[in-house]
Amino acid sequence: MKMPTPREWFKNCAPQSGIAQRLFWYILMFSLFMSIITGGLQSYFHYQRELAALEENFTDIERSQFPAIIENVCLHNTAALFKQACAIKNMPYIVHVTINDRENELAFAGESAGRNLISRQFPITCFYDKATRQTAMLTVTASTDDITSAVMKSFLKTLIRDALNTLLLVLAILLFVHYFFKRRINVLINCIQGLSPQQVDTPCVLQRAQGKTRDELAMLAASINALRCRLLECYKQLNEKKLELNRTSSVLTHILHSIPLAIFWKDTRSVYLGCNEKFALLVDLESPDQIIGRSDLNLKCTAEEVEQLQACERSVIEKKQRQHIVQHLRTPAGSPRWLDSTLIPLIDDAGSCYGFLGLIEDITGQKLAQENLRQSEQRFRSYFELPLTGIVITSTEKSWLDVNDRACEILGYTKEELLQQTWSSMTHPEDLAGDVDKFNLMLAGEIDQYAMEKRFLRKDGSIVYVNLAVGCVRTADGGVDYVVALFDDISEQKKSRDELMMLSAAVQQAHEIIVITDIQAVIQYVNPEFSRTTGYSSEEAIGNTPALLRSGKHDEMFYQRLWSTILQGDTWRGRFINRKKNGELYDEEAAIYPICNAAGRVTNYVAVKRDITHDLKMEQQLRQVQKMEAIGTLAGGIAHDFNNILGVIYGYAEMSLDPSETMPQINSNLQQLISAANRAKDLIRQILTISRQTEKEALPVTISPIIKEVIRFIRASLPSTIQIKQSLSAKNDLLLADPIQIHQLLMNLCTNAGHAMKESGGVLEINLHNMHFSDTDVQEYPLLKSGDYLCLAVRDTGCGISDSNMEHIFEPYFTTKEPSEGTGLGLAVVHGIVRKYSGDIRVTSEVGKGTSVNIYLPVVARETESKIEIASAIPRGTEHILFVDDEDALVKTSKIILERLGYRVTGLTSSEQALALFNKTPDAFDLLITDKTMPELSGFDLVQAMKTQRPDMPMILCTGVSIKSDFEKVQEIGINAFILKPFNKQELACIIRDVLDRRHIPEWAQKT
């Protein structure tokens, strides 16, 4: 940054006010500055004097104190040395004194602390052994801080005194100047500033005593008063002249701007002096005043145009004669102007030309009309010859006067051949009547033009479709001079349009739902089937999104997978559970795929969907029929297994009743009885599951045990002539599926294979192994995606399937069996199960050699098997339990088991008796365990009746089947848990403890 000069600094610091204030400021600043300078010099000399005095002190120490110090050092008189050191220390500005010999400090006084110190060392010598030797050192330290402090105090006192004197003097000067000078100058200033015709009668008066000698200020006031009077007279005269000039100027301006010609005037240097509004408008100026001082170059004229104009203007000035010229100029906006100009010289009384006047008439319209007419003829001819559309000019008699090349190309004739034709001969006979009617209406003056789609006959006899537009050119009296027809070949467009209309009709009449959306999933089109299925009209759907149909049955992950598929450019196929407008749910099968433009960018999505609600219901019915067929097939095997299990139970029970048996052997027999009962329990549950009509949730399941179980069951129903082989080599056989459906799938395949070999016998082979499909492999399996799969192969050596039957094997009810041997639903059910789990099925067969069925199902990653936990101890309790069941044996055994666990149990076989007992003492029981189905009151009725007395009492329901069908009722009446029959001691004890302790409350129970 540049440092300011002293003059600039004073100028910036001085206040921008009156003379007296500035004078006060300048004197004050100068006085302070001089006070600082003089005070600084005085302080400097004072400081030097004090330093000189300090040096005198050092000299005085050496002169007066040194001999005594030498003597005391030689005598080692430390007390005297200390007194001498203190005496030196008390001298002005001395702060520290030390006396040291070669080894020790003999004496010291004061402290050596401080910043500005001055030290002097004085060697102490003695004459010893004929020589002078140094025995000690005197060090004296003085501080200049006190000198500086004293000097600064003196400087501040002087500065404050001088500043006060200066301030008082300046204030006196200020008062004097203000009284005798400034207030009178202010009067003169105010008088001059207020000088106007309205205040000219008020004279300038200085406030001073009368009769004193007039000074310069008084003379200045008198002069101002005289000037007021003269200005008033001049102002009156100027007003009169101004009014006269305004009247004259107004008349001349009105005349100038009313003249229809553009008028301007210049000086001899071709500089504009003025113009009227017409000329300003001509040169694109907003007002005539903007022209003053400009030249033609300022009006954006070209150099050539300016040179031409100035040559004419110089000729007018030199010859002093008017001149007429026609100019072609361009305005600042770039538009052309044709001007007819007359230049008139302006001559003064002495005969000299001091400028010239220009009168301009704009003839641009006339010139442009002539040019447009010429260009119009050229354009018409060029347009006529363009190969964009066919053009024909005909007479009122429909003869062809002129045609262009495009018309010849469309109709297949040469120009000479077409000029020999007539309009009627070229028109298709079926279109002639309509064309003639409109042509006659145009000739009659009712219409000026018409357009239509019609057919022309080409030279080769073919038909060409054209879009025709016909117009007429009329004469001044309204008659038709000639007719112009424009047409273009639309044969290809008509073909595409017909195809589009056919496609549109197919979409409109299709029984599939078709929805088209943009890339933001906003619906742009729905076909009528959408409205018939969902109940929403097209107006309600268009502009909305498919979320309009959401039922809430699918989670967000379902829709994320959908979007992930179609955003990758792939087609998504799957099923929706949607909601109609009336709230009804329905199932639909859908395929959603993207539509790309020519650049490959996705522009829309199309969904083709079908309501499969009825189909799914039929499929469930077919599946149930198939289940019942499977149960009938398995009846022999199930009876065989039951007989085996019962045989085990009878055998071990009889052995336990034998008196000769020992207690350890009896315990072992009882363990075998329990094991056989558990096998029977599992077998019953499998049978119930097969016959159940509801769908189970897909769970991770290993398929190898299911295959072994199916082989064991099917072995009992197959003749001994059929050999069964198995090869289960899969390392990972974990599927995400319903084990019952996998069981059903295997049973159907094995049953069909056994039927194919029932007469001749053979081999039934079941293989299970892992496979990996790469991106290349899945090209042969379009229903599969790349990944790991489990291949289940069922092969037989039976009669095989013919080619004619192979096309229908997956159709429901198609069968080659006798009416009493099967329903034809087996392979249809198998196909449905495989597709449900995103798999594929391939069947190969050869008549007389056998059939092979390969099923590919996606595997899931096998998680690390957790270690088997040791069962915890059976929980016990002391609460009072009311146990109700219509089976007396079950009540007795359960009562004994619970009492051995510590509970108090009241067991009853009558639900009415149990309710009566409870109503007498409702607080006597802690828990109710009741059967679901009883002859008097059902378990539900008993729970509801007891809940009216004890709403908080825990309830457990016993049932032999699943409660899914009664799930809502279980929630409504407030049952805490349920247990499936038959149950063992561990299961019963754990669930009782859980309910009583409220540790594990089912989610459905928490919602009640």
Secondary structure, 3 states (H helix, E strand, C coil): CCCCCHHHHHHHHCCCCCHHHHHHHHHHHHHHHHHHHHHHHHHHHHHHHHHHHHHHHHHHHHHHHHHHHHHHHHHCCHHHHHHHHHHHHCCCCEEEEEEEECCCEEEEEECCCCCCEEEEEEEEEEEECCEEEEEEEEEEEEECHHHHHHHHHHHHHHHHHHHHHHHHHHHHHHHHHHHHHHHHHHHHHHHHHCCCHHHCCCCCCCCCCCCCCCCHHHHHHHHHHHHHHHHHHHHHHHHHHHHHHHHHHHHHHHHHHHCCCEEEEECCCCCEEEECHHHHHHCCCCCHHHHCCCCHHHHCCCHHHHHHHHHHHHHHHHHCCCEEEEEEEECCCCCEEEEEEEEEEEECCCCCEEEEEEEEEECHHHHHHHHHHHHHHHHHHHHHHCCCCEEEEECCCCEEEEECHHHHHHHCCCHHHHCCCEHHHHECHHHHHHHHHHHHHHHCCCCCEEEEEEEEECCCCCEEEEEEEEEEEECCCCCEEEEEEEEEECHHHHHHHHHHHHHHHHHHHCCCEEEEEECCCCEEEECHHHHHHHCCCHHHHCCCCHHHHECCCCCHHHHHHHHHHHHCCCCEEEEEEEECCCCCEEEEEEEEEEEECCCCCEEEEEEEEEECHHHHHHHHHHHHHHHHHHHHHHHHHHHHHHHHHHHHHHHHHHHHHCCCCCHHHHHHHHHHHHHHHHHHHHHHHHHHHHHCCCCCCCEEEEHHHHHHHHHHHHHHHCCCCEEEEEEECCCCCEEEECHHHHHHHHHHHHHHHHHHCCCCCEEEEEEEEEEEECCCHHHCCCCCCCEEEEEEEEEECCCCCCHHHHCCCCCCCCCCCCCCCCCCCHHHHHHHHHHHCCCEEEEEEECCCEEEEEEEEEECCCCCCCCCCCCCCCCCCCCEEEEECCCHHHHHHHHHHHHHCCCEEEEECCHHHHHHHHHHCHHHCCEEEEECCCCCCCHHHHHHHHHHHCCCCCEEEEECCCCHHHHHHHHHHCCCEEEECCCCHHHHHHHHHHHHHCCCCCHHHHCC
